[in-house]
């Protein structure tokens, strides 16, 4: 089955956060130019986010932002933290949050550093990264693109749906979804993370735990898609990847 033509899905209208339709994010690679998944439900006419209700999947388009070096994020929205994120997606974090709610995932809470450290909680989320090159189409666990800088081994746990949080500007009354600032899929713990690791992972530059797995990542700018589903078991390496 081709990644770029997933199975048909029934239409589903969702408005679980007040963001189901939005303008194209700054820096996006014109995701409205063509609908790559006409059989799925697209959550915005411009952002690259689709849901597959029967398959309980979320598909998010983007591209490789960083193929080498220390990282604090696996994925971020455009014009935010591309200098420390492997992938930049063509959507806001709040729209991806809406999509995860639409397939039944339940958010918990971000990591807390008030007194004793408490890890992020929420449903475990499997993230796959898919792309196409001259050898064909590839789909593998996103953990394969993240390396522990101390051991050289790939990341070996799933992310959890921490859910980030909203903040209201007292001077304007405007409410902001904090993960829109960049904290979409984190590998360092942030109290504003939408998806975070359920393990202690420092955000201090001199103590970053993870780096891009350079030997496994295609060149910067390569179009990719992230597939989000509810996780079962631990991430596995696929044959021939």
N, C-alpha and C positions, 0 to 999 in steps of 0.2 A: 504493500500500500504506500503510495507516494505521500510524503509529508505535505506537499503543496496542494493536494486534493483529498482532504480528509473525508470520512463518511458523512452522509447527509444528517442534518440535525433539524429538529422541529424548531420553528421560530419561537423565541421567548423575549418578551418585552420586560426589561428590568429597570428599576429605578431605586435600587437599594441604598445608594448614596445620591446626593443631588448633583450627580456629575455624569450621568449616562451618555449625554451628548455634549461634546466640547469642541472648541476650535483646535486646529492643528497645533501641536506643541512646537515652540520655537526650536529650530534645528532639525525638525523631522525630515525624513527623506521622502516627502510627498507620498505618504501611504495611501492617499485617496486616488492616486493615478490609476490604479486598477485594484479590484477586489480579488485577492488571491484565494479567498475561501468563500465563493458565492453560496455554498450549501450550508455554511455556518451562520450564526447570528452575530452580526457586527454591532458593537456597542456604540460606535460613533462613525459618522460619515467620513471622518478625517483621520482619527487615531487608529493604529494598527492593533486592535484588540477584538478577538472573536471568542464566542463560547460555543461549545458542543454539549448541549444539555444531556442527550442520551449517553454520550461518552464521558460526561463530567470532566471535561477538559477546558482549559483556557489557552488560547494561542495568542502570543504577543510578538509582533514584528520588531526588528531592530537591526543592529549591526555591531561588529567588533569595534570596541573603543580603545582597548589596551591589550596587547598581546604579550607583554613582558613587564616584570617589576612588581613591587609590593602593592597590595590592594586592600581596600577597606570594604569594597562592595563587589558583588558579582554583576548586578545590573542596577542602572539608575535611569531616571527620565532625562531627556535632552537638556543641554545647557545647565547642567548641575555639577556632577562629580565625575565626568568622563576621564579625568586624569588619574583616577584611582579606582576605576570600575572596568571590568572585562567587557561588558556589553552595555550599550545605551539603547533604550527602547523608544519606539515612536508613540509614546502615550504618557499620560500622567500616572503617578502612583495611585491616586484615588480611583481612577478608572479601572486599573488592574484590581484594586481592592474590591470594587463593585463586582467585577467578573468572578472573583473567587467566591464571594458571597452567593452569586447566582448558581454556582455548581455545588453549593452546600457546605463549603468550608467555613469553620467557625474560628473567629479570631480570639486570641487570649489577651496577653498584655506584654509590652516590651520589657526588656531587661531593666532592672532597678539597681541603682547604686546608692540608695539612701540607707545608710547603715550597712548591713550585711548585703553582699551581692546576691541578687535573685535573677536567675536566667529567664529569658523570654519564654512565654508559654503560648499555646494555641495548637490547632490541628497541624500535624506534620504534613509538609508539602513536598512532593517530588517535582523537581525541575529538570526538564530535558532541554538540551540545546541542539538545534537542527540547522544544517546548512548544506549547500550544494557546491561542489567543485568539479574539476575535470574528471574525477573518478566516480562521480555520482552523488547521491544524497546520503547524508550522515545524520544520525540521531543518537545522542548518548547522554548519560547523566551529567548535569552541569558540574557536579563534583569533580569530574575528570579534567576540568579546566582550572581547578583550584589546587594549589600545592601547599602543604605545610612547610614553611620556610625553615623549620628546625630539623624535620625528619626527611624531607624530600618526597613524602608520600602524599597521594591525593586526599582531599577532604573525604571523611568517611561517615558523615552524619547528614541527615536531612535538615532542611530549614523548617521553622515553625511560623505559623501565621500570627505574628505578634499584633498586627493591626494598626500600629502607629497611634496617633492621637490628633485631635483637633485643638487649635489655639485661636482664640478670638482677639483681634486687635482692639484694645479698649478705646482707642482714639477714633476708630472708624466703625467698629462693630462687625467688620468683615471677618469671617471664619476661614481659617487655613488648615488644610490637611498637611501635617508636618512632613510626611514622607515625600511630598512633592518637592521638597528641597534637595532630594537626591537619595534618600534612604529606602530604596525600593527592595532590593535583595542584598542584605548585608553579610559580610564575613567578619566584621568587627561589631561589637555590641554597641547599639545606640538606643537611647530611650525614645527615639522617633522612628524606629525601624518598622517597616511593614512586614517584611520577612527577615528573620534573624536566626542565628544559630543558637541552639539551646545549651551552649557551652560558653565558658568564660573566654573571651577573645578581645584583647586590648585594642583600643583605637589610638594609642600613643605611637607616634611615628617610629620611635626607637624600639618598640616592642610589638610591632605588627606580626601576627602569627601566620598570615597567608600571603601568597604571591601568585601571579598568573603562571599557569603551567605552560610555559612558552612553547615547548616542543609539540604541544597538542592543539594549539590555537591557530586558526587560519589568519591571514594578514589583516591588519587594521582596515576597517571599512567593509569587510566581507558581510553581506546580508545574512542575518540569522533569524530564527524564530525560537522563542522559548515556549515550552509546553508545560503548563502547571496542572497537576492532578493531586488528589489526596494520596499521601504516601502509605505504602504497606511494606514493612520490613526495612532493611537498610539498602542504600544505593549500591547497585551492582555494576561491574564492568561488563559490557556486552562483548560477545565474541567478535573478533576481527576489528575492534575499535582501537 
